Amino acid sequence: MNHDLDKTVVPRHVDPRSRNAVKHGLTARHVLDEEMEAYRAALAELQAQEEPEGPVEAALVERIAMLCVRVRRAAQIEAQAHARCYGEDGSVDLLAFQHVAGNIGRYELALGRALAKAQHELERLKHRRGIGDDPGATVIDFNW
């Protein structure tokens, strides 16, 4: 097994600490250790609610649970970041506030789209098996 493939290549001029958000922070694509309990609870609840049949539906339910945890993470990080934009005297660092709101807002929008897409695909598969409403009739608003 080639372990070099498992390593992320970072150009020399880039500080390796700048990749921390990908592994441990906002943009981590996996469930963090401290989120595992919330993920398992969300997964169990979704499995009971959706009753997935087959590996594709099961994978979609797992993806939805993971995305729910990532959305919750984004909301928590956003709240922490916004709190840091306020000074002790009540002043607001508007540039920092706009930066935080813009970056996290775009990330939350991307997560929302991925979540809506996974939910829609699960509903489509369930409808094909004769369970649930026709997802074609569902209107998904991506502007929230």
C-alpha positions in Angstrom: 0.0 0.0 0.0 1.4 3.4 -1.0 1.0 5.7 2.0 2.2 8.7 -0.1 -1.2 8.8 -1.7 -2.8 9.5 1.7 -0.8 12.6 2.2 -2.1 16.0 1.1 0.5 17.8 -1.0 1.0 21.4 0.2 3.2 23.8 -1.8 6.3 24.9 0.1 5.2 28.5 0.2 2.0 27.6 2.0 2.0 27.3 5.8 0.7 23.8 6.6 -1.3 25.2 9.5 -3.5 26.9 6.9 -4.9 23.5 6.1 -6.2 22.9 9.6 -9.7 24.0 8.7 -9.9 21.2 6.2 -9.1 18.6 8.9 -10.4 20.1 12.1 -12.6 23.1 11.4 -15.4 24.6 9.4 -14.6 22.9 6.1 -13.7 19.5 7.4 -15.6 17.0 5.1 -15.9 14.4 7.8 -17.4 14.1 11.2 -15.0 15.3 13.9 -14.4 13.2 17.0 -16.3 15.6 19.2 -19.3 15.4 16.8 -19.5 11.6 16.7 -22.2 11.3 19.3 -24.4 13.9 17.5 -23.8 12.1 14.2 -24.7 8.7 15.6 -27.9 10.2 17.1 -28.8 12.0 13.9 -28.1 8.8 11.9 -30.2 6.6 14.1 -33.1 9.0 14.0 -32.9 9.3 10.2 -32.7 5.6 9.7 -35.8 5.1 11.8 -37.6 7.9 10.0 -36.6 7.1 6.4 -36.3 3.3 6.6 -33.7 3.1 3.8 -33.7 0.0 1.6 -30.5 -1.0 -0.2 -27.0 0.5 -0.2 -27.8 3.6 -2.1 -30.6 4.7 0.2 -28.5 3.8 3.2 -25.6 5.9 1.8 -27.9 8.9 1.2 -29.2 8.7 4.8 -25.6 8.6 6.1 -24.8 11.6 3.9 -27.8 13.5 5.2 -26.8 12.8 8.8 -23.3 14.0 8.1 -24.5 17.1 6.4 -26.8 17.9 9.4 -23.8 17.7 11.7 -21.7 19.9 9.4 -24.5 22.5 9.2 -24.7 22.5 13.0 -20.9 23.0 13.1 -21.1 25.9 10.7 -23.7 27.6 12.9 -21.6 27.1 16.1 -18.4 28.5 14.4 -20.4 31.4 13.0 -21.7 32.3 16.4 -18.2 32.1 17.9 -16.8 34.2 15.0 -19.5 36.8 15.4 -18.8 37.1 19.1 -15.2 37.8 18.4 -16.2 40.7 16.1 -17.6 42.6 19.1 -15.3 44.6 21.4 -15.7 44.8 25.2 -17.0 48.3 24.8 -19.8 47.1 22.4 -18.0 48.3 19.3 -18.2 46.1 16.2 -15.3 45.4 13.8 -17.4 45.7 10.6 -14.7 44.4 8.2 -14.2 41.3 10.3 -18.0 40.9 10.6 -18.5 41.1 6.9 -15.7 38.7 6.2 -17.1 36.1 8.6 -20.6 36.5 7.4 -19.6 36.3 3.8 -17.4 33.2 4.1 -19.5 31.2 6.5 -22.7 32.3 4.6 -21.4 30.9 1.3 -20.3 27.7 3.1 -23.7 27.3 4.7 -25.4 27.8 1.4 -23.3 25.1 -0.2 -24.1 22.7 2.7 -27.8 23.6 2.3 -27.7 22.8 -1.4 -25.9 19.5 -0.8 -28.4 18.6 2.0 -31.4 19.5 -0.2 -30.0 17.5 -3.1 -29.4 14.4 -1.0 -32.9 14.6 0.5 -34.4 15.1 -2.9 -32.6 12.0 -4.3 -33.7 9.9 -1.3 -37.3 11.0 -1.8 -37.0 10.2 -5.5 -35.7 6.7 -4.8 -38.4 6.1 -2.2 -41.0 7.2 -4.7 -39.7 4.8 -7.2 -40.3 2.0 -4.7 -43.9 3.3 -4.1 -43.2 5.1 -0.8 -43.6 8.8 -0.3 -44.7 11.7 -2.4 -43.5 12.5 -5.9 -40.3 14.7 -5.3 -40.9 16.3 -8.7 -43.7 18.3 -7.1 -41.4 19.6 -4.4 -40.0 23.1 -4.7 -36.6 23.5 -3.2 -35.6 27.1 -2.3 -31.8 27.4 -2.4 -31.9 31.0 -1.3 -32.1 30.7 2.4 
